């Protein structure tokens, strides 16, 4: 009989410990999902800003400047849209952005986000978990999808092709944002590995 009691107690303790680790893993996965969403949202907002900067560069007629924007070589100088987008997506995942920065990753523009969950791991047999919040971080990068001929004179015309599609030709003196493809057609956004 005493062996049965000991075995039951050991099994019960093991089950409770497994449950505690499962709670922690669930919180960690939730934090990672929120970090991924925040980084992607920030990069997508920056991608939209890149399109606006490209339009301004083409309109200015300065040779070479529009190529930098098309190549994604410059961080957009927007009004904090990437940070706001990251905050909004993290909040939808019951988390708060605790760190957000633009970063260059393997030659591409990127955005790093760190989040902390608004919820805790919860009560368990491991002391202190009831007040522990999960944390995670992620980086999303923006990759250009288009190629242009650097010898093009932006004062005459701007030509580029994206992902093997037929070339797009723009008259810098007579165009607007509607003449360009969507930002998603010009730049891809995905998580860095």
DOBA-82532 format. One line per 5 residues: for each residue z negated, x, y of N, C-alpha, C. Coordinates in nm, 2 decimals. Layout:
// residues N
Z/X/Y/Z/X/Y/Z/X/Y; ...
//
This chain:
// residues 193
0.00/0.08/-0.12/0.00/0.00/0.00/0.00/0.09/0.13; -0.08/0.19/0.14/-0.08/0.28/0.26/0.05/0.34/0.28; 0.13/0.38/0.18/0.26/0.44/0.20/0.35/0.33/0.26; 0.34/0.21/0.21/0.43/0.10/0.27/0.40/0.08/0.42; 0.28/0.09/0.45/0.24/0.07/0.60/0.30/0.19/0.68
0.28/0.31/0.63/0.33/0.42/0.70/0.49/0.42/0.71; 0.55/0.38/0.60/0.70/0.37/0.61/0.75/0.27/0.70; 0.68/0.15/0.71/0.71/0.05/0.80/0.69/0.09/0.94; 0.58/0.16/0.97/0.56/0.21/1.10/0.66/0.31/1.15; 0.70/0.40/1.06/0.80/0.50/1.09/0.94/0.43/1.12
0.97/0.34/1.03/1.10/0.27/1.05/1.10/0.19/1.19; 0.99/0.13/1.22/0.98/0.05/1.34/0.99/0.15/1.46; 0.92/0.26/1.46/0.93/0.36/1.56/1.07/0.41/1.58; 1.14/0.44/1.47/1.28/0.49/1.47/1.37/0.38/1.53; 1.35/0.26/1.50/1.43/0.15/1.55/1.41/0.14/1.71
1.29/0.15/1.75/1.26/0.14/1.89/1.31/0.26/1.97; 1.31/0.38/1.91/1.36/0.50/1.97/1.51/0.48/1.98; 1.58/0.43/1.87/1.72/0.41/1.88/1.76/0.31/1.99; 1.68/0.21/2.00/1.71/0.11/2.11/1.69/0.18/2.25; 1.60/0.26/2.26/1.58/0.33/2.39/1.70/0.42/2.42
1.75/0.49/2.32/1.87/0.58/2.35/1.99/0.49/2.37; 2.00/0.38/2.31/2.11/0.28/2.33/2.11/0.23/2.48; 1.98/0.20/2.52/1.97/0.15/2.66/2.02/0.26/2.76; 1.97/0.38/2.73/2.01/0.49/2.82/2.16/0.52/2.82; 2.22/0.51/2.70/2.37/0.53/2.69/2.44/0.42/2.76
2.39/0.30/2.75/2.46/0.18/2.82/2.45/0.20/2.97; 2.34/0.25/3.02/2.33/0.27/3.17/2.42/0.38/3.21; 2.42/0.49/3.13/2.51/0.60/3.16/2.66/0.56/3.16; 2.70/0.48/3.06/2.84/0.43/3.06/2.87/0.34/3.18; 2.77/0.26/3.22/2.79/0.18/3.34/2.81/0.26/3.47
2.73/0.37/3.47/2.74/0.46/3.59/2.87/0.53/3.59; 2.92/0.57/3.47/3.05/0.64/3.46/3.16/0.55/3.50; 3.15/0.42/3.46/3.26/0.33/3.50/3.26/0.31/3.65; 3.14/0.30/3.71/3.13/0.28/3.85/3.18/0.40/3.93; 3.15/0.52/3.88/3.20/0.64/3.94/3.36/0.65/3.93
3.41/0.62/3.81/3.56/0.62/3.80/3.62/0.52/3.89; 3.56/0.40/3.90/3.62/0.30/3.99/3.61/0.34/4.14; 3.50/0.40/4.17/3.48/0.45/4.31/3.58/0.56/4.35; 3.60/0.65/4.26/3.69/0.76/4.29/3.83/0.71/4.30; 3.87/0.62/4.20/4.01/0.57/4.20/4.03/0.48/4.33
3.93/0.40/4.37/3.95/0.32/4.49/3.97/0.41/4.61; 3.89/0.51/4.62/3.90/0.60/4.74/4.04/0.67/4.74; 4.09/0.72/4.63/4.22/0.78/4.62/4.33/0.68/4.65; 4.32/0.56/4.60/4.42/0.46/4.63/4.42/0.42/4.78; 4.31/0.41/4.84/4.30/0.39/4.99/4.37/0.51/5.06
4.34/0.63/5.02/4.40/0.75/5.08/4.55/0.75/5.06; 4.60/0.70/4.94/4.74/0.69/4.91/4.81/0.60/5.01; 4.74/0.49/5.05/4.80/0.40/5.15/4.81/0.47/5.28; 4.70/0.54/5.31/4.70/0.62/5.44/4.81/0.72/5.44; 4.84/0.79/5.33/4.94/0.89/5.32/5.08/0.82/5.36
5.10/0.70/5.31/5.23/0.63/5.34/5.24/0.62/5.50; 5.13/0.57/5.56/5.14/0.56/5.71/5.16/0.69/5.78; 5.10/0.79/5.73/5.12/0.93/5.79/5.26/0.97/5.77; 5.32/0.94/5.65/5.46/0.98/5.63/5.55/0.91/5.72; 5.53/0.78/5.75/5.61/0.70/5.84/5.60/0.77/5.98
5.48/0.80/6.02/5.46/0.87/6.16/5.54/1.00/6.16; 5.53/1.08/6.05/5.59/1.21/6.05/5.74/1.20/6.06; 5.80/1.10/5.98/5.94/1.08/5.99/5.98/1.03/6.13; 5.91/0.94/6.19/5.94/0.90/6.32/5.93/1.00/6.43; 5.84/1.10/6.40/5.83/1.21/6.51/5.95/1.30/6.51
6.02/1.31/6.39/6.14/1.39/6.39/6.11/1.54/6.38; 5.99/1.58/6.36/5.96/1.73/6.34/6.00/1.78/6.20; 6.08/1.88/6.20/6.13/1.93/6.08/6.02/1.98/5.99; 6.02/1.94/5.86/5.92/2.00/5.77/5.79/1.92/5.76; 5.75/1.85/5.87/5.62/1.79/5.87/5.62/1.67/5.77
5.73/1.59/5.77/5.74/1.48/5.68/5.74/1.52/5.53; 5.79/1.64/5.51/5.79/1.69/5.37/5.64/1.72/5.32; 5.56/1.77/5.41/5.42/1.79/5.38/5.35/1.66/5.34; 5.38/1.55/5.41/5.32/1.42/5.37/5.38/1.37/5.24; 5.51/1.38/5.22/5.57/1.33/5.10/5.52/1.41/4.98
5.50/1.54/5.00/5.45/1.63/4.89/5.30/1.61/4.87; 5.23/1.53/4.95/5.09/1.51/4.94/5.01/1.64/4.97; 5.06/1.72/5.06/5.00/1.84/5.09/4.89/1.83/5.20; 4.88/1.72/5.26/4.78/1.70/5.37/4.69/1.58/5.34; 4.56/1.60/5.36/4.47/1.48/5.35/4.49/1.39/5.47
4.50/1.26/5.44/4.52/1.17/5.55/4.40/1.17/5.65; 4.44/1.14/5.77/4.33/1.15/5.88/4.29/1.00/5.92; 4.28/0.92/5.82/4.25/0.78/5.84/4.11/0.75/5.89; 4.07/0.63/5.90/3.95/0.59/5.96/3.83/0.56/5.87; 3.83/0.64/5.76/3.72/0.62/5.66/3.75/0.51/5.56
3.88/0.48/5.54/3.91/0.38/5.44/3.88/0.42/5.30; 3.91/0.54/5.26/3.87/0.59/5.12/3.72/0.57/5.09; 3.64/0.61/5.19/3.49/0.60/5.16/3.45/0.45/5.15; 3.51/0.36/5.24/3.47/0.22/5.23/3.52/0.16/5.10; 3.64/0.20/5.06/3.69/0.14/4.93/3.61/0.19/4.81
3.56/0.31/4.82/3.47/0.36/4.71/3.34/0.29/4.71; 3.28/0.27/4.83/3.16/0.19/4.84/3.17/0.05/4.78; 3.28/-0.01/4.82/3.30/-0.15/4.77/3.31/-0.16/4.62; 3.39/-0.07/4.56/3.41/-0.08/4.41/3.28/-0.04/4.34; 3.20/0.05/4.39/3.08/0.09/4.33/2.98/-0.03/4.34
2.98/-0.10/4.45/2.89/-0.21/4.47/2.93/-0.32/4.37; 3.05/-0.34/4.34/3.10/-0.44/4.24/3.05/-0.41/4.10; 3.02/-0.28/4.08/2.97/-0.23/3.95/2.82/-0.21/3.96; 2.75/-0.27/4.05/2.60/-0.26/4.06/2.56/-0.12/4.08; 2.63/-0.04/4.16/2.60/0.10/4.18/2.61/0.13/4.33
2.56/0.24/4.37/2.57/0.29/4.51/2.64/0.43/4.51; 2.73/0.45/4.60/2.79/0.58/4.61/2.69/0.68/4.68; 2.66/0.79/4.62/2.56/0.88/4.67/2.63/1.01/4.72; 2.75/1.02/4.69/2.83/1.14/4.73/2.98/1.11/4.73; 3.05/1.15/4.83/3.20/1.12/4.83/3.26/1.22/4.92
3.36/1.30/4.87/3.43/1.40/4.94/3.57/1.41/4.90; 3.66/1.45/4.99/3.80/1.49/4.95/3.79/1.63/4.89; 3.87/1.64/4.78/3.87/1.77/4.72/4.02/1.80/4.67; 4.05/1.93/4.67/4.18/1.97/4.61/4.16/2.01/4.47; 4.24/1.95/4.38/4.22/1.97/4.23/4.36/2.01/4.18
4.37/2.13/4.13/4.49/2.19/4.07/4.61/2.17/4.17; 4.59/2.19/4.30/4.69/2.18/4.39/4.72/2.03/4.44; 4.65/1.94/4.40/4.67/1.80/4.44/4.55/1.75/4.52; 4.58/1.65/4.61/4.47/1.59/4.68/4.38/1.51/4.58; 4.25/1.51/4.60/4.17/1.43/4.52/4.05/1.39/4.59
3.98/1.29/4.53/3.85/1.24/4.59/3.75/1.24/4.48; 3.63/1.30/4.51/3.52/1.31/4.42/3.42/1.20/4.46; 3.37/1.13/4.37/3.27/1.03/4.39/3.15/1.05/4.30; 3.03/1.03/4.35/2.91/1.04/4.27/2.84/0.90/4.30; 2.79/0.84/4.19/2.72/0.71/4.20/2.59/0.71/4.13
2.50/0.62/4.17/2.37/0.60/4.11/2.37/0.45/4.09; 2.33/0.41/3.97/2.32/0.26/3.94/2.21/0.20/4.02; 2.23/0.07/4.06/2.13/0.00/4.13/2.02/-0.05/4.03; 2.05/-0.06/3.90/1.96/-0.10/3.80/1.91/0.02/3.72; 1.80/0.00/3.65/1.73/0.11/3.58/1.76/0.10/3.43
1.73/0.20/3.36/1.75/0.20/3.22/1.67/0.09/3.15; 1.55/0.06/3.20/1.46/-0.05/3.15/1.35/0.00/3.07; 1.26/-0.09/3.03/1.14/-0.06/2.96/1.18/-0.02/2.82; 1.11/0.08/2.77/1.13/0.13/2.63/1.00/0.20/2.59; 1.01/0.26/2.47/0.89/0.33/2.42/0.88/0.47/2.48
0.99/0.51/2.55/0.99/0.64/2.62/0.94/0.62/2.76; 0.82/0.68/2.80/0.76/0.65/2.93/0.85/0.70/3.04; 0.86/0.62/3.15/0.93/0.66/3.27/1.07/0.60/3.28; 1.12/0.54/3.17/1.26/0.49/3.17/1.27/0.37/3.26; 1.16/0.30/3.28/1.17/0.18/3.36/1.20/0.20/3.50
1.19/0.33/3.55/1.23/0.36/3.69/1.35/0.45/3.70; 1.41/0.49/3.59/1.52/0.58/3.59/1.65/0.51/3.61; 1.73/0.56/3.71/1.86/0.51/3.74/1.97/0.61/3.68; 2.07/0.56/3.63/2.18/0.65/3.57/2.27/0.70/3.69; 2.32/0.82/3.67/2.40/0.88/3.77/2.53/0.93/3.70
2.64/0.94/3.77/2.76/0.99/3.72/2.86/1.03/3.83; 2.96/1.11/3.80/3.06/1.14/3.90/3.20/1.15/3.84; 3.30/1.14/3.93/3.44/1.14/3.88/3.52/1.19/4.00; 3.64/1.24/3.96/3.74/1.28/4.06/3.87/1.21/4.03; 3.93/1.15/4.13/4.07/1.09/4.11/4.16/1.17/4.20
4.28/1.20/4.15/4.38/1.28/4.22/4.50/1.19/4.26; 4.57/1.24/4.36/4.69/1.17/4.41/4.81/1.27/4.38; 4.91/1.22/4.30/5.02/1.31/4.27/5.15/1.25/4.33; 5.22/1.33/4.40/5.35/1.28/4.45/5.45/1.26/4.34; 5.53/1.15/4.36/5.63/1.12/4.26/5.77/1.15/4.31
5.78/1.20/4.43/5.91/1.21/4.49/5.95/1.35/4.52; 6.08/1.38/4.52/6.13/1.51/4.56/6.23/1.49/4.68; 6.23/1.59/4.77/6.32/1.58/4.88/6.39/1.71/4.90; 6.50/1.71/4.96/6.58/1.83/4.99/6.52/1.89/5.12; 6.45/2.01/5.11/6.39/2.06/5.23/6.49/2.10/5.34
6.62/2.11/5.30/6.71/2.15/5.41/6.76/2.03/5.49; 6.71/1.90/5.45/6.75/1.79/5.53/6.69/1.80/5.67; 6.77/1.76/5.77/6.73/1.76/5.91/6.67/1.63/5.94; 6.54/1.62/5.96/6.48/1.49/5.98/6.53/1.42/6.11; 6.60/1.49/6.20/6.65/1.42/6.31/6.77/1.34/6.27
6.84/1.38/6.17/6.96/1.31/6.12/6.93/1.20/6.02; 6.87/1.24/5.91/6.84/1.15/5.80/6.73/1.21/5.71; 6.66/1.12/5.65/6.56/1.17/5.55/6.60/1.11/5.42; 6.61/1.20/5.32/6.65/1.15/5.18/6.56/1.21/5.08; 6.52/1.12/4.99/6.43/1.16/4.88/6.45/1.07/4.76
6.42/1.11/4.64/6.42/1.03/4.52/6.29/1.04/4.45; 6.25/0.93/4.39/6.12/0.92/4.32/6.14/0.89/4.17; 6.08/0.97/4.09/6.09/0.95/3.94/6.23/0.92/3.89; 6.33/0.99/3.95/6.46/0.98/3.90/6.54/0.86/3.94; 6.48/0.78/4.03/6.55/0.66/4.09/6.65/0.70/4.18
6.75/0.61/4.22/6.85/0.65/4.32/6.78/0.69/4.45; 6.85/0.79/4.52/6.79/0.84/4.64/6.77/0.74/4.75; 6.66/0.75/4.82/6.63/0.67/4.94/6.67/0.74/5.06; 6.75/0.68/5.15/6.79/0.75/5.27/6.75/0.67/5.39; 6.68/0.74/5.49/6.62/0.67/5.60/6.67/0.73/5.73
6.71/0.65/5.82/6.75/0.69/5.96/6.62/0.70/6.04; 6.57/0.82/6.08/6.45/0.83/6.15/6.45/0.75/6.28; 6.56/0.73/6.34/6.57/0.66/6.47/6.56/0.51/6.45; 6.58/0.46/6.33/6.58/0.31/6.32/6.53/0.27/6.18; 6.39/0.28/6.16/6.33/0.24/6.04/6.19/0.19/6.06
6.13/0.13/5.97/5.99/0.09/5.97/5.93/0.10/5.83; 5.81/0.06/5.82/5.74/0.08/5.69/5.81/0.00/5.58; 5.88/-0.11/5.62/5.94/-0.19/5.51/6.06/-0.11/5.45; 6.11/-0.01/5.52/6.22/0.07/5.46/6.18/0.16/5.35; 6.05/0.18/5.34/6.00/0.27/5.23/5.95/0.19/5.11
5.95/0.26/5.00/5.89/0.19/4.88/5.74/0.18/4.90; 5.68/0.11/4.81/5.53/0.09/4.82/5.47/0.23/4.80; 5.35/0.24/4.84/5.27/0.37/4.83/5.26/0.41/4.68; 5.25/0.31/4.59/5.23/0.33/4.45/5.36/0.39/4.39; 5.48/0.36/4.45/5.60/0.42/4.41/5.62/0.56/4.45
5.55/0.60/4.56/5.57/0.74/4.61/5.46/0.83/4.56; 5.34/0.78/4.53/5.23/0.86/4.48/5.16/0.79/4.36; 5.13/0.86/4.26/5.05/0.81/4.15/4.90/0.85/4.17; 4.81/0.77/4.12/4.67/0.80/4.13/4.61/0.79/3.99; 4.53/0.89/3.95/4.47/0.88/3.82/4.35/0.98/3.82
4.26/0.95/3.73/4.14/1.04/3.71/4.18/1.18/3.67; 4.11/1.28/3.73/4.13/1.41/3.69/4.07/1.44/3.55; 4.12/1.52/3.47/4.07/1.55/3.34/3.96/1.65/3.35
//
